[in-house]
């Protein structure tokens, strides 16, 4: 994925200028982006502060890390179940637990 030229905090500062009354076309020309890009940023970052963005990124990273841990543990559990079934170490009654 291509990295943006603008950080999230820079985008928020541009949007604050927009909220202050600077026309989108002028901001686009000043920062070298298309006016539609500013509109897309506005829909994505509407109402967020820089501190909110930092917290959001941290939560996303935590969620991704937890997903990786869950996937790894699920694979380990499945491998252990297969090993138990293969070697006949399961319950003798034949009933699944």
C-alpha positions as CSV (number, residue, x, y, z in Angstrom):
1,X,0.0,0.0,0.0
2,X,1.3,3.4,-1.0
3,X,2.2,5.7,1.9
4,X,0.5,9.1,1.9
5,X,2.5,12.3,1.7
6,X,0.5,13.7,4.5
7,X,0.4,12.4,8.1
8,X,-3.0,12.1,9.8
9,X,-2.2,15.1,12.0
10,X,-1.3,17.2,8.9
11,X,-4.6,16.2,7.3
12,X,-6.5,17.2,10.5
13,X,-4.8,20.6,10.4
14,X,-5.8,21.1,6.8
15,X,-9.4,20.2,7.7
16,X,-9.3,22.7,10.6
17,X,-8.3,25.4,8.0
18,X,-11.3,24.3,5.9
19,X,-13.6,24.6,9.0
20,X,-12.1,28.1,9.7
21,X,-13.5,29.2,6.3
22,X,-10.7,28.8,3.8
23,X,-12.2,27.6,0.5
24,X,-11.4,24.0,-0.4
25,X,-10.0,25.0,-3.8
26,X,-7.6,27.4,-2.2
27,X,-6.5,24.7,0.3
28,X,-6.1,22.2,-2.5
29,X,-3.9,24.6,-4.4
30,X,-1.8,25.5,-1.3
31,X,-1.1,21.9,-0.3
32,X,-0.9,20.4,-3.8
33,X,-3.8,18.0,-3.7
34,X,-7.1,17.8,-5.5
35,X,-10.2,19.4,-4.0
36,X,-11.9,16.0,-4.1
37,X,-9.1,14.6,-1.9
38,X,-9.9,17.2,0.7
39,X,-13.6,16.1,0.4
40,X,-12.5,12.5,1.0
41,X,-10.4,13.5,4.0
42,X,-13.4,15.4,5.3
43,X,-15.6,12.4,5.2
44,X,-13.0,10.1,6.7
45,X,-11.6,12.4,9.4
46,X,-14.8,14.4,10.2
47,X,-14.7,15.7,13.8
48,X,-11.5,14.0,14.8
49,X,-8.7,15.6,16.7
50,X,-5.0,14.6,16.5
51,X,-5.2,12.9,19.8
52,X,-8.2,10.9,18.7
53,X,-6.3,9.7,15.6
54,X,-3.4,8.5,17.8
55,X,-5.8,6.6,20.0
56,X,-7.6,5.1,17.0
57,X,-4.3,3.9,15.5
58,X,-3.3,2.4,18.8
59,X,-6.6,0.5,19.1
60,X,-6.3,-0.8,15.5
61,X,-2.8,-2.1,16.2
62,X,-4.0,-3.8,19.4
63,X,-6.9,-5.4,17.5
64,X,-4.6,-6.6,14.8
65,X,-2.2,-8.1,17.3
66,X,-5.0,-9.9,19.1
67,X,-6.3,-11.3,15.8
68,X,-2.8,-12.7,15.1
69,X,-2.6,-14.3,18.6
70,X,-6.1,-15.8,18.2
71,X,-5.2,-17.2,14.8
72,X,-2.0,-18.7,16.1
73,X,-3.6,-20.3,19.1
74,X,-6.5,-21.7,17.0
75,X,-3.9,-23.4,14.8
76,X,-2.1,-24.9,17.8
77,X,-5.4,-26.2,19.2
78,X,-6.4,-27.8,15.9
79,X,-2.9,-29.4,15.7
80,X,-3.2,-30.8,19.2
81,X,-6.7,-32.2,18.5
82,X,-5.4,-34.0,15.4
83,X,-2.6,-35.4,17.4
84,X,-4.9,-36.7,20.1
85,X,-7.3,-38.3,17.6
86,X,-4.4,-39.8,15.6
87,X,-2.8,-41.4,18.6
88,X,-6.0,-42.5,20.3
89,X,-5.4,-40.5,23.4
90,X,-9.0,-39.2,23.5
91,X,-11.8,-40.4,25.8
92,X,-12.5,-44.1,25.7
93,X,-16.3,-43.7,25.8
94,X,-16.4,-42.4,22.2
95,X,-18.5,-39.4,23.2
96,X,-17.2,-36.0,22.1
97,X,-16.5,-33.6,25.0
